[in-house]
Amino acid sequence: MTKNKTELLYNQLSKTRSQIITSLLFITILGYFGFIGVIAFNPSFFGQMFQGLNISIGILLGFLLILLIFFVTLVYVYLANKKLQPLIEKIKND
Amino acid sequence: MIEFFIENIAISMFIIFVGLTLYITYWASKRTKTAKSFYTAGGEITGFQNGLAISGDFMSAASFLGISGLVYLTGFDGLIYSIGFLVGWPIILLLIAEPLRNLGKYSFADVASFRLKQKPIRLLAACGSLFTVILYLIAQMVGAGKLIEILFGLPYYAAVLIVGGLMILYVTFGGMLATTWVQIIKAILLLSGASLISILVLQEFDFNLNLFFIEATNIHSKGIDILAPGGLISDPISAISLGLALMFGTAGLPHILMRFFTVKDAVQARKSVVYATGFIGYFYILTFIIGFGAIILVSQNPLYLDDLGGLIGKNNMAAIHLAHAVGGEVLLGFISAVAFATILAVVSGLTLAGASAISHDLYANVFNHKKTNEKKEMQVSKIATIALGLLAIFLGIIFESQNVAFMVGLAFAIAASTNFPILLLSIYWKNLTTRGAVIGGSAGLLTAIILVILGPVVWVDVFKNSQPIFPYKYPALFSMSVTFLGIWFFSMIDKSKDAQLVKSKFNSQFFRSQTGIGINKAVKH
């Protein structure tokens, strides 16, 4: 294969990967520091109860954050296997 | 025989576990002939197995008993730690796991020294690793000794000796292969045990979480406040500093990073993080339920309280007492054995990581460069394992009556301030130079240690001074800033020949870190 084609594939790989990583990293950091930020600056918000139940907003959001963190890893692997891996294999074969 | 088993369920379970793991060690020892198999189990662990082993490494007895104890005591605040420990995983997955697998061989220092100058950078990485490992080991050994003292009625020093001795056997003879399987078995046991307790607790409330929390707030002396942030974090600086240490510390723990060399390629490395994150997240949800369960079922029961009304064996025993409350002697025995197994598995992983820093980084590449071969390196790593094991026993006994709670926090701060920045920048920042990495990394390491010593946890709690010199409990915000600024500044002003050379190697290193091409060619460090 020509050197140019490999280079094109590699550029595409780098670009796609950095898009995926940046957006997922942004979601993770926003979610986590949002959570920490509320604890630091407005803890009483987390003490409010959710819709008349005896479950606080803090606990509910905490559990959702755990799910979000897992979801981020799941999405990354899905995207990496679907979009990045084929490019890597193509570059390897060249 | 059967009667003995039922009466001594904890000891019987424990003997079965030890027997099984020693058999695995024997089996693994026949497959552990080369340095590669010793450090990486031959690279043949699957993503799923590695995910379990990683979660095993991460779910230490300290986090099982410690976090459920913290939830028992403070309610919501326990969740802050759980989430912080968990959020390190996407960071590892997105930024570290694949380049680490594609560039490294046995230790994360391989990656840092891929283009940077071998000796200085490995020396620093090894220091960072050893500090982290030893602090963690002390905390685990002291916790182990006390726990076993309570659970099995053994004297403290005997418990420490048993843990240290078994760990030396596993690692010296079975290397990474045995350590991985011990970790996998323990992870399965711990996840099943914690699930069982949680199910039994929630069953009493027909799995209605609302009723469950109502009951807990009715019983706890702080009432409804346990559902809100409490006193764990009192100011924004502490909140952010703790958050940074937890988030980025995980990505700098040498025993965790080492796990990524046990899988075949970057695809399996990715997979292992997803499994690990799932298991760990699930586990933290369980510890939360267990902590609240203990508020309801343990805190009022005189069976579990001492004369002063506190828990027998202090708050960290909340999960253990709860096991008894919901499952009687049998579940108590099972959970006690699981706690012991957990400690053994975690100290083994730590020791292996420490031994690889000594043999692979210090011996083979710093002090004895070019004169060594793989066989010699492996001998050194076995000697290092025994030495670290003995050191852990010795320190465990010395620190028996000291407050060691700060040590895990310090280990995370060092991992976040030295190991993680060096690893991250060596992978992604073209202008990094050896000088910058060494100066910035060492400055961050020293800052973390000094600030912890001058802060409330050591200066006041350990040295009994009335006022801390440094007001915050968690140094990471400051020490990480020192590291990153130091690395940036000293890299930018570095005009040496080495700096030019290091920069010129970046593009080909980045190509390999992204694609894994070149990974099978022998890399002689």
Interface residues (C-beta under 8 A of the other chain):
Chain A: Y10 L13 S14 R17 I21 L24 L25 T28 Y32 F33 F35 I36 G37 I39 A40 F41 P43 S44 F46 G47 M49 L53 N54 I55 S56 G58 I59 G62 F63 L65 I66 L67 I69 F70 V72 T73 L74 Y76 V77 A80 N81 Q85 I88 I91 K92
Chain B: F76 L79 I80 S82 I83 G84 L86 V87 W89 P90 I91 L93 L94 L95 L209 N210 F213 I214 T217 I224 D225 L227 A228 P229 I233 D235 P236 S238 A239 I240 G243 M247 V267 R270 K271 V273 V274 T277 G278 G281 Y284 I285 F511 Q514 T515 G516 I517
